[in-house]
Amino acid sequence: MKKINLKTSNTNVPIYVGNGILNNFEISKYLFNKDVLIITNTKVGKLYLNKTKRLFKEYKVNSLVLPDGEKYKNNETLKKIYDFLVKNHYDRSLTIVALGGGVIGDLVAFAADTFMRGVSLIHIPTTLLSQVDSSIGGKCGINHKLGKNLIGSFKHPNLVLIDTSVLKSLPKREFLAGMAEVIKYGLIKNKTFFNFLNNNYKKIYRLDEDYIIKVVTTCASTKAKIVKDDELEGGIRALLNFGHTFGHAIEASKNYRGILHGEAVSIGMNIASAISADQELISHEDYCEIEDMILRLGLPTHIPKKITSVSIMKHLGHDKKKVSGKNRFILLNNIGSAFISDQLENKYLEDLSKNFIS
């Protein structure tokens, strides 16, 4: 079992990573209240709800099972959580456990931050994407029909408990989508890790224990360091949005249906890399290496053909990362090194997006 500490000015979040740690983790020192509510979705609940309940056998445990899918990360589902909390007479002595992937993590953490002005939270992420990225760093919230994550806050948990053995039950498509966020860390911060992924992706896809533990701990450690230096995304933390500006616009254009977050980010990373090459920040050879790797790992590189450039530009206009009316993009000046740019004009972006519609 590996331990990573995410330290900020206000909190210290322990992140544990291990194969099978849901079976025997000592949870008591991270719980300060008698009441525990596990919130999950229909898919994850069938697989891991009972096992997770056993972790909390010394406590008064209840559960709430929500529908599965990004399309449910909205105000209606949030209201269902609030209604359940109020009807069950919970108060500030509650600990909420988010058991699931990125959607459950974001949604449940936002509910924990806003119910009674904040109750305790534990993350148990069950997808690769949530294990390497979304469960770490405190960002949470819901989508609006005009844009992703437009309504949200920061809520750090008492604990992040990552059991890599649950990835064995993850559908292949979901696992591949998580690999998009994994690639991101190599591209923005760590060329050695990028090369490691290139050389060992087959072992990673076979869920070889040593390799998958290395992937998760490398990503989690990198994110913890970035968040420590920039908790509220005033600077360097924005680098973690590499690929996400176009990615979020693609998701919103699809009304959060038919495309996974990681798939949209994969396309966004390819576009951002192409922009970096077009702006002569990286070489054409570097861009080809990035695109080839994305394709080799089984991820998409082009915008689905039913999405128009008009729709992309509409949703870029509502991107939450805009500053003073300008979109901010994360571009590469090398494989393993990234920076923030707000110098791309809308006409350039619209023409470019047309070239990437398959």
N, C-alpha and C positions, 0 to 999 in steps of 0.2 A: 504494500500500500504506500502510495506517495502522498505527501502533504505539501500544499502550496498555500502561502498566506497572501491574501490581498489586503494590503494595509493602505488606509487613507487617513486623512486628518481626523476623521470622526469614527472610524470603525476598523476592525480587523476581522476579515472573513476567512475562516479556514476552508480550504478546498481539498477534499480527499479523493484520490483516484486509485482504483484498484479493481481487479477482476473478482467478482463475487462478493464484494463488501456489503451488499444488501443483506447477506445471510447472517452476518455476525457483528455488525458495527455497533459500538456502544454509544447510543444516542443521548443518554440521559444528561450529560453535561452541557448539551446544547439546547435543552428544554427547560424553561423556567415556569411553565404553567401546566395545569392539569388537563386543559382542553386542547385536543388536536383535531384539525379538520384536514383531510387529504382531498385535494381537488385534482381530478384527472379527466381523461376523455374516454370514450367508449372503447377504442382500440387498446390503449395502454392499460385501462382498468381491467380488462379481461385477463391480461398477462401478468400484471405486477401489483394490483391493488391489494390482494390478500397477503402477498409477501411483505409489502410495505407496512400493512397494518401490524404485522408481527413485530416489526421494529419498535412499535409504540405500544406494546402489550401492557406496559405498566401505566398507561395513561387512558383517559377517556377519549376514545377515537370515534370519529364520524367520517363520512365520505360524501362527496358530491361528484357525480359523473356527468360531464358535459359532452356535447357532440364534437366530433373531430373535424378539424379543417381550418385553414386560414380565414375562410369566409365567415367563421363564427367569432373572430377576434374583433368584436364590435361592442357597441353600447348595449345592445339587447342581451348579449350573453353576460356582460358585466352586471347588468341589472338582475339577472338570475342569481348570480353569486350574492349580491347584496340582499336580495329577498330571502335567500336561504340562511344567511348569517343573522338577519333580523328575526326571522320566524323561529330560529333555534335559540334565540336569546343569548347569543355570544357577546362577550365584552372584551376588554383589552387584555384579559388573561388568556387569550387564544393564540395558538401557533398554527398557522396555515402552511401546509406542505404542498408545493407544486410538483406533481408527479406527471411528467410528460415532456414534450418537445418545446420548441420555441414559442408556439402559440399559447400553450398552457402556461409556460413560464412567464411570458410578458403579461398576459391577462390576469393571472392569479396574483402576481407580485403587485400589479397596479391596484387590485382589490385590497390586498393586505396593506398597502400604503395609505389607502383612503378610507377604509372602514374604521370608524372610531378614531380617525386621524392617525392610524397606524397600529398594526399588531405584528407579532413576530412571524418570521417567514423562514422556511427551509426549502431549498431547491434540490430535487432529485431528477436530473435531466435524463431522458431516455432515448434521445436521438443523437447522432454524431454532431449535428449542427448545434444543438443546445449544449452538449458536453464541451465542445471546443470554443463556444462563443457566447450564445445568448444568455446562459445561466450565470455568467460572470460579468460583473461590472455595474450592476444595479439598474440598468435601463429597463423600463417597463412601460406598457401602455396598450392602446387599442388603435385600430385603423379607422379612418374616415373614408367614405366612398370616394373622396377626391384625392386621397393620399394615404400612404402607409405610416403608421406610428405617429400620426399628427397630434394625438391626445395622450399624454403620458407624464411620467415623473421618474425620479431615481429612488430605488428602494433596494438596499443591500440586505441579503439574508443573514441569518445567524450561522448558516452552514450551507455548503454546496457538497453534495454526496454523489460522486460519479462512479457508477458501477459499469465497467466496460463490457461485462458479460451480457448485458441486456441488448447490446448491439447485434447479437446473434439472431434476435427475433425481428430486427429491422428489415423491412422490404428493401430490395436492392436499390430501387429508385430513391428511396429516402436516404440510404447510406451515401449514394453518389452525390445527392444534393448537399449533404454535409461536407463532402470533400471539397466543395467550392470554397467554403469558409476556411478549410485547412490550407488550400493552395494560397489563399489570400495572405496568410501569415508569412509564407515564404516569399511572396512577391513584394510585400511592403517592408519587411524587416530582416529577412534571413535567407540569403541565397543558398547557404549550406543546407538548410531545411528543404528548400525548393529542390535542390539536387537529390536529397535523400528521398523525397517523394517520387521523383522521376525514376530513381533506381530501384525503389522498393514497393511500388504501388501494388504489385500483384500479391505480395505478402500482407500488405495492409488490407487488401480486399478479401483475403482469406481469413482475416481477423486473427492473424498470428499474435499471440498475447504480447510478446515483447514489443512488436512493432506498433500495435494499436495503442499500447500504454505510452510509448514514446510520442506518438502523434498527439494524443490528448494532453499529455503533460507539457509538451513543447508549446502547443497553442494556448493552453490555460495559463502557463507561466508568462508567456509573452503578453497576453492580454492583461494579466494582473499587474505587470510592470508598467504597461502603458496607462492603465487606469490609476495606478498609484501616483503617477506624475501629472495626470490631467483628468481628475475624477468627473468633472462636469462638461467635458468636451469643449474646452476653450482653445485648445491647440492641437497637440500631438494625437490625442484620442481620435480626432477626425480621420486619421489615416485608416482606422478600422472600417471606414465607410467605402474603401476601395471597391468599385464595382456596384455599389449600392444605389447610387443616384439614378443611373439608367435602370438598374434592377428593380427598384421600387416603382419607377414609372411603368415598367413592363407589367409588374404585378397588378398595379392599379388599373392599367389598360385592359387587363383580363378579368377585372372585377374579382381578383383573388381566387379565381377558379381555373383549374386545368394546368397550372404551372406552380411548382414548388419554389419557395423562397431561394433556396440554393441554386436552382436552375436559372432563375432570373438574375441572381448575382453573378453566376458564371458568364452569362451573356454580357452583363455589365462590365465585368473584368476584361473580357475580350475587347469590348468597345473602348474602354479606358486605355488599354494597352495599345490599341490601334491609334487612338488620339496621340498617345505618347510618342509613337513612331512617326505619325504624320507631322507632329510638331518638332521632330528631330531631337527628341529628348532621349530616346533609346534607338538602337539600330533596328533596321528591318529584320535582321537575323534574330535579334532578341524577341521581337514581336512574334515571328514565326515559331520560335521555341516555346513561347507562352501558349500560343494558339494550339500548337501540336500537343502540348501537355494536357490542356483542357480536353481536347478531343480524345487523347489516349486514355484519359481517366473516365471517359464515357459521359461527358457533360456537354451541353449545347453551347454554341458560340454565336448564333444568330437569332434575331427577334422573330417570333412566330409570324407567319405571313398575314394572318388576319388582323394584326395590329398595324395601325397606320402611324406615320410620322406625326400627323396632327394630334393623335391621341397621346403619343409620347411627349410632345411639347406641352400639351395641356397639363399633364401630370408633373412634368418637370417644373412647371410654374407654381405648383403647390408643394414642392419638396421642402421638408422641414429644415433642411440644412442651408437654405438660402440666407444670405446676409446682404442687407441693403439692396434687395431686389435682384441679386446676382446668384446664380447657381454656383456652388462650389464642387469641384471635381477633384478626386484624388488621382494624380497622374504619377507615372514612374520616371525617374531619371536613371534607373538601373534596375535590374532584377535584384530585389532585396533592399531597395531604397525608393521611397515615395515622398510626395509633397502635395500641398493644397494649392489649387489654382482656381481663380475666379475670372480668368481672362478669355473664356470661350464664349463667342457671340451666339445668339440664338439661331441665326441663319446657318452658321457653321454646324451647329448641333443637329438642326433639322435635316440638312443635306447629308450629314454623316449617318444619321439614323436610317435614312432611306437605303443607304448602301448595305445596311445590316439586316434588312427585312428579307427573310428567306422566301 
